[in-house]
Amino acid sequence: MKHCIIYAHPNQFSFNHAIKEKVINLINSRGDQYDLIDLYQEQFQPVLSANDFIALQNNTVNEELKRHQKLVSDAQNLIFIYPIWWFGQPAILKGWIDRVFSSGFAYREDEKGFTPLLSDKSATLIVTLGSQKETLLQYGIDDFVKNMTVGTLNLVGISNINCQQLYAVPSLTSSERHTMLENITI
Ligand SMILES: Cc1cc2nc3c(=O)[nH]c(=O)nc-3n(C[C@H](O)[C@H](O)[C@H](O)COP(=O)(O)O)c2cc1C
C-alpha cells in the first residue's frame, strides 16, 4: 500500500515530529511505501490567492499544486499529522486543503450536484491537543476533527477514517509519551 503523509508542525523537537517518525517506522516495517509532504519544511504557501481562485473556477491549478495532487492521487491512504491549534488545524494545513483539494480534483460540482472524487482512499488522522478531554468538553465541543472528518474527508468521498486524538500532550511524562507513541496505528 502507498501512503501520503501530510505533516504540519514547525518544530523538529515536537511530539508531532516523534509521531511522524513513528508512522514512517510503521510504514517501513509493513513493507508499505509512502510520500511525505512536510508543509513547514517546504514552506508551503497556504493562502488561496486571487489567481488560485480564478484557476479554481476553470478547474485548473498551478504546477506546485499539481505535484501535491499527484502525491495524493498516488496514495491509497492519506495520513494527516498535526496539532490542534485554536480548536482546529494549523493554518498551513487548512490552506493546503483549500488549495490542493480543488474542484475537478477532489470533487466535481455541476448541474448534477456535488460528486466526491477521492472515494478510492482511506485516511488516518493523528492529532495532538494541549488540554485534557474533560477540560475541552466544558466548552461544549467534543470533537476537534469534525471539520476534517465530516467537513473535508467525507465530502471528498473518504469515509474509512482511522482517527486518533492524543490529549494533554505537553503534560505527559516521558513514559506516557512512549506508551502513546507505541499505541499509534496506521
Ligand atoms: C497557536 C496554538 C493554539 C493552540 N490551541 C489549542 C487548542 O485549541 N486546544 C488544545 O487543546 N491545545 C491547543 N494548543 C496546544 C497544542 O495543541 C499542544 O501544545 C500540542 O498539540 C502538543 O504537541 P507538540 O508538542 O507536538 O506541539 C495550542 C497551541 C498553540 C501553539
The ligand as a Gaussian input file, in Angstrom:
#p B3LYP/6-31G(d) Opt

LIG

0 1
 C       -1.298000      28.556000      18.499000
 C       -1.671000      27.428000      19.425000
 C       -3.012000      27.149000      19.651000
 C       -3.382000      26.071000      20.460000
 N       -4.717000      25.797000      20.626000
 C       -5.087000      24.692000      21.345000
 C       -6.469000      24.330000      21.460000
 O       -7.361000      24.951000      20.896000
 N       -6.787000      23.238000      22.202000
 C       -5.809000      22.493000      22.843000
 O       -6.156000      21.502000      23.494000
 N       -4.492000      22.820000      22.724000
 C       -4.114000      23.887000      21.992000
 N       -2.778000      24.193000      21.851000
 C       -1.773000      23.292000      22.456000
 C       -1.243000      22.306000      21.406000
 O       -2.283000      21.577000      20.790000
 C       -0.284000      21.316000      22.039000
 O        0.744000      22.022000      22.670000
 C        0.311000      20.386000      21.004000
 O       -0.706000      19.582000      20.453000
 C        1.377000      19.492000      21.623000
 O        2.062000      18.789000      20.604000
 P        3.541000      19.249000      20.136000
 O        4.448000      19.061000      21.316000
 O        3.892000      18.326000      19.022000
 O        3.457000      20.682000      19.704000
 C       -2.389000      25.273000      21.069000
 C       -1.025000      25.577000      20.854000
 C       -0.681000      26.630000      20.033000
 C        0.803000      26.924000      19.799000

